[in-house]
Amino acid sequence: MKSQIADITARIRERSQPLRQAYLARTRAIAARPRGADRMGCANVAHAFAALPGADKFRVVAEKAPNIGVITAYNDMLSAHQPYEGFPAVIRDEARRLGATVQVAGGVPAMCDGVTQGLPGMELSLFSRDTIAMATAVGLTHDVFDAALLLGVCDKIVPGLLIGALHFGHLPCVFVPAGPMSTGLSNSEKSKVREQFAQGLVGRDKLLEAESAAYHGAGTCTFYGTANSNQMLLEAMGLHVPGAAFIHPHEGLREQLTREAVRNVLAIRKGGARYTPIGELVDERCIVNAMVALLATGGSTNHLIHWVAVARSAGLLIDWTDFSELSAATPLLARVYPNGKADVNQFQAAGGPGFVLRELLDSGCLHGDVLTVAEDGMAAYGRVPQLQADGLLAWRDLPATPIDDQIVRTAAEPFGESGGLKLLAGNLGRGVMKVSAVPEDRHVVEAPAIVFDSQEALQQAFKRGELERDFVAVVRFQGPRANGMPELHKLTPPLAVLQDKGFRVALVTDGRMSGASGKVPAAIHVSPEVLGGGPLGKVRSGDIVRVDAVAGTLDALVGADEWAARAIEDRPADLADDAAHGLGRELFGGMRRNVLSAEEGAVTWL
């Protein structure tokens, strides 16, 4: 084990000890109770199993057969979740073969950030994570389950399901992915058309044609954004059937992997071959493994928020300093769009998560001595699944050398000696930059600030031709307390156009980008946010701002006395009113008032 990674893990363990011990004491006390059908009153039991077929009802009550609860994020608005429609039938069939019963315990909401991007609905996106966690709790609180299967893929859905599941830490849980859509128009070509549209070089018809060719069928989007980073992290945490992440929804292998998830969750139930509740599995080593896998693949910056909240749900405390120091000790082993040209299908063909995790494990970057839902532990996640001639599942080893060294590399010859993340700190606060996607000659930008109070204001200035110069865009009032911290991807095309023209530009914001953030240097998630007293509220247009991903600094180059004397500007009343009303935003007012900072996981339940 690399000493730096071992030391960071030990620091997290020590920091978290009181909280973690209290968490484990609670989950172990709950786990010690008799099973639900034996413990509950007769009326409760009758209600719980009233709709089960007679044979299943007899099996779970009289024969004490294991009962699996399913939490599903199915809807057919999300291309990635549409395949889940048929999963419960497959799960029930496999469970019955093994003498178990299944109940869909609940559905959770699941919104598509791609649909709501740049629109008011995006202001509910971050808060949907905690809503999903609560919905997961609603389903599992019926408390008649011996184990749970969790069906979800996309951005806030997996973190929400995981947070919810960890509040039922006594339950063995397996996550069941659905897989990516097939490759359509390349992500690079799609981005090129977006930039052309931003410049007025093509019309809406050409833009819609390109977008529809890129997003064209069932499955996750094919770039390495938050949804696909979710799947990488679940593999690294040992919460998937090994290698399940990036198999297409309608391949025969996908159904067999789903059936294997049923077999795995029954094996790890209480009374099974190897009882493994999720609260015991997700310890500080497991969380560090997820962080390392994220950094080694240049994954989504959203997880600097989400995994802080996930860890907190298991009684563990992590922060951005932990991420930054792990990044310095983690080699960059994958180049997947937007950190490279390959999409996730090409990544999978090159060895995918299996290749990366094997390399990380062999080079001492991952904890191998952890619990997983697979019998063979973390070593199993360094192989890839395949169907044998008899239709049964098997896992094969990957070659020692890269199948395509433009997509994956060995730990001995990585793309970079450090991961894809940099913590920036200075008199503007603490933020992060996804440096793996940014050209090295853009890692430092020093230029006059132009301050915007919304992303729409920046877009309008671009259309008016007012941004043809070097500048640092400071886009404020975009944090969780202000408007739910929407992603600001609408800013990427205009800023990329200006950068391609030779101007030195950067973005500094208390809002979010994500795994889809591209080649423009962006210091994001700046904390504290302006509405929480953050210093971005002191910046004035014309101030020189230095964004330095080499030194790890984020500063307004203003004299200390003047900076201390400046007041934080108030949010315009019209923006405050707009963020609070329309398209359901009123219902999330309590979350906006109570939410913690981005670095604290934007948690709303504490």
Legacy VTK file of the C-alpha trace (Angstrom):
# vtk DataFile Version 3.0
C-alpha trace
ASCII
DATASET POLYDATA
POINTS 606 float
0.000 0.000 0.000
1.337 3.441 -0.906
2.319 5.194 2.303
0.589 8.452 1.339
-2.721 6.692 0.719
-2.384 4.610 3.877
-1.679 7.798 5.879
-4.720 9.621 4.474
-6.892 6.602 5.246
-5.586 6.521 8.810
-6.300 10.240 9.176
-9.890 9.750 8.009
-10.283 6.810 10.395
-9.023 8.808 13.367
-11.046 11.906 12.493
-14.212 9.842 12.096
-13.824 7.491 15.055
-16.547 8.845 17.391
-19.078 9.246 14.587
-18.238 5.887 13.022
-18.436 3.993 16.307
-21.856 5.472 17.045
-23.028 4.562 13.534
-21.847 0.952 13.827
-23.363 0.574 17.289
-26.768 1.613 15.933
-26.634 -0.577 12.831
-25.435 -3.620 14.775
-28.235 -3.224 17.299
-30.785 -3.193 14.488
-29.139 -6.170 12.811
-29.463 -8.213 16.019
-33.288 -8.145 15.943
-35.375 -11.129 14.755
-36.375 -11.046 11.085
-39.313 -8.823 10.178
-42.029 -11.433 9.633
-41.219 -12.999 13.025
-40.880 -9.722 14.915
-43.856 -7.720 13.669
-47.491 -7.936 14.686
-49.835 -10.145 12.706
-51.679 -7.194 11.149
-48.360 -5.673 10.089
-47.270 -8.944 8.517
-50.599 -9.396 6.747
-50.380 -5.915 5.250
-46.753 -6.406 4.231
-47.392 -9.541 2.206
-51.033 -9.138 1.192
-50.263 -8.705 -2.501
-47.740 -11.540 -2.786
-48.810 -14.649 -4.717
-49.929 -17.387 -2.334
-46.820 -19.511 -2.783
-44.534 -16.573 -2.097
-46.587 -15.538 0.925
-46.247 -19.043 2.373
-42.552 -19.113 1.541
-41.640 -15.851 3.271
-43.904 -16.236 6.336
-44.022 -19.952 7.058
-40.790 -21.180 5.504
-38.882 -18.060 6.569
-37.447 -17.639 3.073
-35.308 -14.533 2.513
-37.202 -11.510 1.217
-35.363 -9.056 -1.056
-36.498 -5.441 -1.229
-35.990 -3.620 -4.533
-35.662 0.147 -4.722
-35.952 1.264 -8.320
-35.304 4.574 -10.045
-37.125 3.385 -13.159
-38.732 5.902 -15.443
-38.631 6.236 -19.205
-37.685 9.911 -19.153
-34.077 8.922 -18.432
-32.533 6.904 -21.231
-30.262 5.238 -18.663
-33.181 4.129 -16.500
-35.642 3.050 -19.183
-34.190 -0.502 -19.264
-35.112 -0.984 -15.592
-38.752 -1.478 -16.588
-38.161 -5.207 -17.044
-35.656 -5.789 -14.243
-38.122 -6.692 -11.437
-39.456 -9.641 -13.461
-35.913 -10.968 -14.001
-35.062 -10.457 -10.326
-38.237 -12.233 -9.166
-37.582 -15.141 -11.494
-34.034 -15.629 -10.249
-35.064 -15.228 -6.611
-37.766 -17.896 -6.950
-35.224 -20.270 -8.477
-33.206 -19.783 -5.296
-36.136 -20.103 -2.890
-36.422 -16.401 -2.100
-39.104 -13.742 -2.511
-38.925 -10.225 -3.914
-40.932 -7.068 -3.354
-40.443 -3.740 -5.106
-40.294 -1.709 -1.923
-40.425 1.672 -3.570
-39.619 3.909 -6.462
-37.485 7.015 -6.208
-37.629 10.124 -8.383
-34.978 10.423 -11.050
-34.517 13.535 -13.158
-32.385 13.941 -16.249
-29.916 16.781 -15.937
-29.570 16.764 -19.710
-33.248 17.645 -20.088
-33.177 20.390 -17.438
-29.704 21.792 -18.244
-29.763 25.586 -18.204
-33.462 25.626 -17.242
-35.219 26.277 -13.912
-35.673 22.556 -13.288
-31.900 22.204 -12.928
-32.182 24.120 -9.662
-33.870 21.051 -8.144
-31.194 18.659 -9.370
-28.742 18.718 -6.469
-31.547 18.561 -3.913
-33.054 15.597 -5.739
-30.153 13.561 -4.292
-31.382 13.942 -0.727
-34.983 13.541 -1.891
-33.960 10.197 -3.422
-32.228 9.231 -0.172
-35.420 9.977 1.744
-37.515 8.086 -0.796
-35.156 5.111 -0.397
-35.734 5.280 3.345
-39.494 5.396 2.837
-39.333 2.170 0.831
-36.969 0.314 3.150
-38.655 1.453 6.351
-41.329 -1.212 5.856
-38.588 -3.238 7.549
-39.453 -6.710 6.275
-36.378 -7.212 4.103
-33.356 -9.447 4.514
-31.426 -7.637 1.766
-31.884 -4.962 -0.868
-31.161 -4.432 -4.545
-30.838 -0.828 -5.682
-31.578 0.042 -9.304
-30.142 3.357 -10.442
-27.432 4.818 -12.648
-27.477 8.558 -13.153
-26.090 11.667 -11.566
-27.876 12.259 -8.269
-29.654 8.918 -8.240
-26.796 6.604 -7.256
-25.499 8.914 -4.505
-29.070 9.296 -3.238
-29.691 5.550 -3.235
-26.360 4.979 -1.509
-27.024 7.612 1.165
-30.458 6.102 1.773
-29.102 2.557 1.922
-26.383 3.541 4.402
-29.074 4.749 6.768
-30.181 1.101 6.738
-26.624 -0.056 7.341
-27.747 -3.421 8.726
-29.003 -4.518 5.295
-26.830 -6.286 2.723
-27.161 -4.317 -0.516
-26.094 -4.756 -4.134
-26.372 -2.049 -6.771
-27.682 -3.123 -10.167
-26.632 -0.976 -13.179
-28.300 -0.878 -16.583
-25.387 0.079 -18.853
-24.501 2.699 -21.490
-26.192 3.456 -24.792
-24.364 2.491 -27.944
-21.954 4.954 -29.515
-23.546 7.577 -31.741
-22.111 10.892 -32.877
-18.823 11.317 -31.044
-18.725 13.595 -28.028
-16.019 15.694 -29.715
-18.163 16.241 -32.816
-21.187 17.066 -30.652
-19.169 19.700 -28.758
-17.875 21.152 -32.038
-21.431 21.701 -33.274
-22.372 23.293 -29.951
-19.520 25.768 -30.324
-20.538 26.493 -33.921
-24.085 27.167 -32.761
-22.808 29.506 -30.039
-21.025 31.495 -32.763
-24.087 31.547 -35.018
-22.342 29.409 -37.639
-25.060 26.738 -37.670
-28.748 26.899 -36.895
-30.980 25.130 -34.394
-31.807 22.416 -36.930
-28.154 21.352 -37.222
-27.670 21.529 -33.463
-30.728 19.347 -32.801
-29.563 16.882 -35.455
-26.173 16.574 -33.742
-27.621 16.271 -30.242
-30.104 13.602 -31.383
-27.312 11.633 -33.040
-25.325 11.724 -29.800
-28.241 10.892 -27.488
-30.138 8.307 -29.476
-31.193 5.278 -27.449
-31.482 3.478 -24.135
-28.576 3.626 -21.709
-26.373 6.230 -20.091
-24.835 9.054 -22.081
-21.508 7.881 -23.438
-19.230 10.597 -22.023
-17.493 10.109 -18.684
-19.710 12.409 -16.666
-21.284 11.954 -13.266
-23.496 9.001 -14.233
-20.657 6.881 -15.582
-18.335 8.014 -12.788
-20.986 6.663 -10.397
-20.558 3.255 -11.931
-16.763 3.387 -11.696
-16.968 4.276 -8.015
-19.432 1.497 -7.216
-17.051 -1.000 -8.835
-14.186 0.367 -6.726
-16.350 0.075 -3.593
-17.267 -3.541 -4.318
-21.002 -2.780 -4.461
-21.588 -4.111 -7.996
-21.328 -7.554 -9.459
-17.736 -7.266 -10.761
-17.538 -5.712 -14.206
-21.246 -4.896 -14.419
-20.848 -1.149 -15.001
-20.560 -0.722 -18.767
-22.334 -3.702 -20.341
-25.086 -2.603 -22.740
-28.691 -2.786 -21.509
-29.869 -5.287 -24.098
-26.879 -7.627 -24.277
-27.495 -11.144 -22.981
-24.664 -10.590 -20.548
-26.650 -7.798 -18.875
-29.469 -10.131 -17.825
-27.004 -12.655 -16.429
-25.259 -9.955 -14.431
-28.625 -8.903 -13.000
-29.332 -12.503 -12.015
-25.882 -12.678 -10.455
-26.788 -9.630 -8.362
-29.657 -11.657 -6.889
-27.327 -14.549 -6.139
-24.796 -12.217 -4.542
-27.256 -10.410 -2.326
-28.664 -13.716 -1.052
-25.145 -14.954 -0.295
-24.398 -11.878 1.826
-27.714 -11.755 3.718
-27.866 -12.554 7.392
-27.893 -16.341 7.503
-26.204 -16.558 4.110
-22.734 -17.797 3.321
-21.011 -14.480 4.165
-23.143 -11.870 5.897
-22.009 -8.431 4.688
-24.247 -5.500 5.646
-23.603 -2.322 3.697
-22.787 -0.330 6.831
-19.852 -2.650 7.568
-18.727 -2.815 3.933
-18.566 0.964 3.448
-15.733 1.862 5.813
-12.914 4.410 5.441
-10.911 2.040 3.181
-13.888 1.578 0.880
-14.430 5.343 0.660
-10.740 5.929 -0.107
-10.909 3.265 -2.838
-13.787 5.194 -4.428
-11.885 8.481 -4.207
-8.771 6.963 -5.767
-10.760 5.396 -8.623
-12.392 8.747 -9.325
-9.035 10.512 -9.456
-7.307 7.818 -11.508
-9.947 8.128 -14.227
-10.492 11.906 -14.223
-14.093 11.451 -13.127
-16.828 13.895 -12.260
-16.137 16.787 -9.910
-19.705 16.377 -8.630
-18.399 13.545 -6.497
-16.384 15.954 -4.413
-19.805 16.942 -3.117
-21.659 13.626 -3.287
-19.055 11.350 -1.733
-18.604 13.704 1.214
-22.319 13.164 1.846
-22.065 9.411 1.213
-19.189 9.095 3.683
-21.093 11.137 6.273
-23.984 8.681 5.968
-21.610 5.887 7.062
-20.216 7.907 9.967
-17.097 8.997 8.060
-15.710 12.515 7.595
-13.794 13.446 4.441
-13.005 16.806 2.861
-11.441 18.325 -0.239
-7.978 18.293 1.283
-8.255 14.501 1.408
-9.217 14.449 -2.272
-6.365 16.769 -3.210
-3.716 14.797 -1.331
-5.009 11.522 -2.758
-4.849 13.080 -6.219
-1.145 13.811 -5.711
-0.554 10.122 -4.880
-2.762 8.615 -7.610
-1.631 8.054 -11.214
-3.957 9.064 -14.040
-4.724 5.798 -15.845
-7.602 6.613 -18.186
-8.436 9.132 -20.877
-12.189 9.160 -21.473
-14.119 12.130 -22.834
-13.928 14.954 -21.762
-10.413 13.981 -20.592
-9.742 12.232 -23.890
-11.433 11.290 -27.141
-12.748 7.844 -26.152
-16.288 7.296 -24.937
-17.260 4.779 -22.250
-17.875 2.035 -24.796
-14.331 2.415 -26.084
-13.132 2.573 -22.476
-14.888 -0.718 -21.759
-13.437 -2.309 -24.904
-9.967 -1.248 -23.737
-10.445 -3.016 -20.399
-12.553 -0.426 -18.622
-12.913 -0.400 -14.845
-11.374 -3.866 -14.607
-8.062 -2.774 -16.129
-7.876 0.393 -14.032
-8.787 -1.301 -10.757
-6.313 -4.119 -11.320
-3.540 -1.613 -11.963
-4.476 0.454 -8.911
-4.625 -2.633 -6.736
-1.322 -4.046 -7.956
0.455 -0.697 -7.521
-0.685 -0.228 -3.924
-3.189 2.520 -4.614
-6.259 0.572 -3.445
-7.062 -1.213 -0.218
-7.394 -4.865 -1.166
-8.393 -6.056 2.304
-11.971 -4.794 2.145
-15.390 -6.390 2.134
-17.188 -6.581 -1.217
-20.431 -8.107 -2.435
-18.329 -10.483 -4.558
-16.852 -13.564 -2.946
-13.280 -12.997 -4.120
-12.978 -9.445 -2.791
-11.373 -6.577 -4.695
-9.334 -8.922 -6.874
-12.587 -9.918 -8.603
-13.047 -6.351 -9.820
-9.825 -6.522 -11.834
-11.386 -9.019 -14.242
-14.167 -8.718 -16.834
-17.346 -10.789 -17.167
-18.284 -12.872 -20.187
-20.855 -15.466 -21.171
-19.580 -18.980 -21.752
-20.902 -21.284 -24.456
-23.278 -22.837 -21.908
-24.769 -19.421 -21.132
-23.191 -19.217 -17.690
-21.164 -16.309 -16.360
-17.416 -16.396 -16.022
-14.731 -13.784 -15.455
-11.519 -13.561 -17.435
-8.214 -11.883 -16.739
-7.161 -8.878 -18.761
-3.824 -8.643 -20.591
-0.900 -7.188 -18.680
-0.359 -4.460 -21.285
-2.981 -1.948 -22.460
-5.333 -2.991 -25.223
-5.315 0.656 -26.326
-2.749 2.882 -24.614
-4.531 6.018 -25.803
-7.396 5.106 -23.477
-5.892 3.168 -20.550
-2.375 2.871 -19.190
-0.572 0.773 -16.634
0.417 2.273 -13.289
4.053 1.943 -14.390
3.455 4.177 -17.446
0.474 6.415 -16.604
-0.871 9.418 -18.475
0.173 11.486 -15.478
1.806 10.936 -12.125
-1.124 12.531 -10.314
-4.896 12.343 -10.609
-7.167 14.712 -12.413
-8.061 17.058 -9.556
-6.552 20.148 -7.968
-7.695 21.977 -4.845
-7.410 25.753 -5.180
-7.440 28.000 -2.113
-6.857 31.682 -1.447
-8.658 34.882 -0.603
-11.507 33.840 -2.913
-12.214 30.687 -0.886
-11.699 26.987 -1.603
-12.600 25.485 -4.942
-11.582 22.629 -7.217
-10.415 22.315 -10.820
-10.568 19.246 -13.018
-7.090 19.732 -14.454
-7.087 16.470 -16.391
-9.397 18.049 -18.979
-7.511 21.359 -19.258
-4.447 21.924 -21.506
-1.327 22.481 -19.416
-0.734 25.929 -20.879
-4.092 26.950 -19.381
-3.434 25.771 -15.843
-2.595 29.352 -14.856
-4.775 32.269 -15.926
-4.324 35.799 -14.587
-6.700 38.395 -16.025
-9.253 41.060 -15.095
-12.479 39.784 -13.581
-15.865 40.253 -15.184
-18.538 39.642 -12.570
-21.876 38.038 -13.464
-24.770 37.271 -11.170
-26.166 34.531 -13.415
-25.103 32.301 -16.269
-27.658 34.010 -18.489
-25.862 37.337 -17.997
-22.605 35.828 -19.265
-24.310 34.303 -22.283
-25.904 37.631 -23.165
-22.564 39.435 -22.894
-21.027 36.844 -25.224
-23.793 37.332 -27.785
-23.250 41.096 -27.660
-19.566 40.591 -28.451
-18.403 42.076 -25.146
-16.097 39.214 -24.161
-13.487 39.279 -26.934
-10.567 39.662 -24.504
-8.655 37.984 -21.691
-10.803 37.735 -18.562
-11.833 35.616 -15.601
-15.605 35.146 -15.452
-16.794 35.266 -11.848
-20.291 33.787 -11.815
-21.744 34.069 -8.330
-24.994 33.385 -6.462
-24.960 29.827 -7.840
-24.370 27.891 -4.604
-26.719 25.479 -2.820
-28.271 28.152 -0.603
-28.784 30.563 -3.475
-30.544 28.461 -6.087
-29.755 24.797 -5.479
-26.364 24.925 -7.226
-27.326 24.110 -10.829
-24.680 22.913 -13.259
-23.469 25.688 -15.541
-22.764 23.743 -18.731
-24.374 26.396 -20.914
-21.229 28.434 -20.249
-18.852 25.876 -21.728
-19.507 26.540 -25.460
-19.046 30.350 -25.354
-15.984 30.162 -23.111
-14.485 27.405 -25.293
-15.045 29.554 -28.386
-13.209 32.459 -26.770
-10.360 30.200 -25.666
-10.046 28.787 -29.181
-9.716 32.353 -30.472
-6.592 32.694 -28.347
-7.990 34.609 -25.392
-6.958 33.554 -21.908
-10.217 32.866 -20.108
-11.226 31.058 -16.934
-14.347 30.547 -14.863
-14.622 31.013 -11.104
-17.972 30.157 -9.524
-19.728 28.951 -6.412
-21.816 26.821 -8.756
-21.223 23.395 -10.296
-19.952 22.040 -13.557
-19.408 18.231 -13.418
-17.729 15.341 -15.127
-18.769 16.881 -18.419
-16.744 20.039 -17.804
-14.396 20.583 -20.653
-11.189 22.273 -21.674
-11.755 25.717 -20.126
-10.043 26.160 -16.736
-12.798 26.377 -14.144
-12.498 26.842 -10.389
-15.844 25.501 -9.278
-17.801 24.736 -6.089
-16.053 27.732 -4.495
-16.862 27.622 -0.792
-18.207 29.281 1.163
-20.744 30.403 -1.411
-21.570 34.099 -1.634
-24.909 33.664 0.139
-23.012 32.025 2.981
-20.633 34.965 3.329
-18.212 33.803 0.659
-15.564 36.202 -0.676
-16.648 35.920 -4.331
-19.156 38.549 -3.230
-16.259 40.994 -2.783
-14.959 40.731 -6.338
-15.536 43.729 -8.597
-15.232 43.747 -12.368
-11.723 44.873 -13.254
-10.034 43.217 -10.262
-7.115 41.059 -11.364
-7.859 37.427 -10.501
-5.256 34.659 -10.596
-6.408 31.071 -11.060
-3.320 28.924 -10.524
-3.709 25.153 -10.753
0.059 24.676 -10.498
0.460 26.404 -7.136
-3.096 25.550 -6.076
-4.135 29.158 -5.452
-7.257 31.193 -6.131
-6.855 34.893 -5.434
-8.061 38.355 -6.235
-4.884 40.418 -6.469
-6.252 43.222 -4.308
-4.461 44.836 -1.379
-5.148 43.151 1.938
-6.555 46.267 3.602
-8.860 47.080 0.699
-9.993 43.443 0.506
-10.782 43.326 4.229
-12.748 46.568 4.008
-14.917 45.507 1.065
-18.501 44.488 1.683
-20.032 41.370 0.205
-22.569 42.455 -2.384
-26.200 41.470 -1.930
-27.988 39.251 -4.380
-30.323 41.204 -6.654
-33.911 40.913 -5.430
-35.208 39.722 -8.804
-32.752 36.806 -8.830
-33.712 35.831 -5.283
-37.389 35.905 -6.173
-36.884 33.880 -9.335
-34.879 31.174 -7.537
-37.678 30.740 -5.009
-40.647 30.335 -7.322
-41.932 28.377 -10.277
-41.704 24.777 -11.468
-41.814 23.429 -7.924
-38.929 25.472 -6.549
-41.135 26.687 -3.698
-41.204 23.152 -2.288
-37.431 23.136 -1.859
-37.201 26.345 0.165
-36.442 24.428 3.367
-33.553 22.648 1.691
-32.083 25.927 0.458
-32.276 27.376 3.973
-30.762 24.358 5.741
-28.190 23.046 3.258
-24.552 22.804 4.293
-21.721 24.027 2.069
-20.519 22.190 -1.020
-17.379 21.028 0.793
-19.601 19.621 3.545
-21.482 17.609 0.926
-24.393 20.033 0.428
-26.172 17.871 2.997
-29.721 18.932 3.896
-30.590 16.412 6.625
-28.235 17.572 9.407
LINES 1 607
606 0 1 2 3 4 5 6 7 8 9 10 11 12 13 14 15 16 17 18 19 20 21 22 23 24 25 26 27 28 29 30 31 32 33 34 35 36 37 38 39 40 41 42 43 44 45 46 47 48 49 50 51 52 53 54 55 56 57 58 59 60 61 62 63 64 65 66 67 68 69 70 71 72 73 74 75 76 77 78 79 80 81 82 83 84 85 86 87 88 89 90 91 92 93 94 95 96 97 98 99 100 101 102 103 104 105 106 107 108 109 110 111 112 113 114 115 116 117 118 119 120 121 122 123 124 125 126 127 128 129 130 131 132 133 134 135 136 137 138 139 140 141 142 143 144 145 146 147 148 149 150 151 152 153 154 155 156 157 158 159 160 161 162 163 164 165 166 167 168 169 170 171 172 173 174 175 176 177 178 179 180 181 182 183 184 185 186 187 188 189 190 191 192 193 194 195 196 197 198 199 200 201 202 203 204 205 206 207 208 209 210 211 212 213 214 215 216 217 218 219 220 221 222 223 224 225 226 227 228 229 230 231 232 233 234 235 236 237 238 239 240 241 242 243 244 245 246 247 248 249 250 251 252 253 254 255 256 257 258 259 260 261 262 263 264 265 266 267 268 269 270 271 272 273 274 275 276 277 278 279 280 281 282 283 284 285 286 287 288 289 290 291 292 293 294 295 296 297 298 299 300 301 302 303 304 305 306 307 308 309 310 311 312 313 314 315 316 317 318 319 320 321 322 323 324 325 326 327 328 329 330 331 332 333 334 335 336 337 338 339 340 341 342 343 344 345 346 347 348 349 350 351 352 353 354 355 356 357 358 359 360 361 362 363 364 365 366 367 368 369 370 371 372 373 374 375 376 377 378 379 380 381 382 383 384 385 386 387 388 389 390 391 392 393 394 395 396 397 398 399 400 401 402 403 404 405 406 407 408 409 410 411 412 413 414 415 416 417 418 419 420 421 422 423 424 425 426 427 428 429 430 431 432 433 434 435 436 437 438 439 440 441 442 443 444 445 446 447 448 449 450 451 452 453 454 455 456 457 458 459 460 461 462 463 464 465 466 467 468 469 470 471 472 473 474 475 476 477 478 479 480 481 482 483 484 485 486 487 488 489 490 491 492 493 494 495 496 497 498 499 500 501 502 503 504 505 506 507 508 509 510 511 512 513 514 515 516 517 518 519 520 521 522 523 524 525 526 527 528 529 530 531 532 533 534 535 536 537 538 539 540 541 542 543 544 545 546 547 548 549 550 551 552 553 554 555 556 557 558 559 560 561 562 563 564 565 566 567 568 569 570 571 572 573 574 575 576 577 578 579 580 581 582 583 584 585 586 587 588 589 590 591 592 593 594 595 596 597 598 599 600 601 602 603 604 605
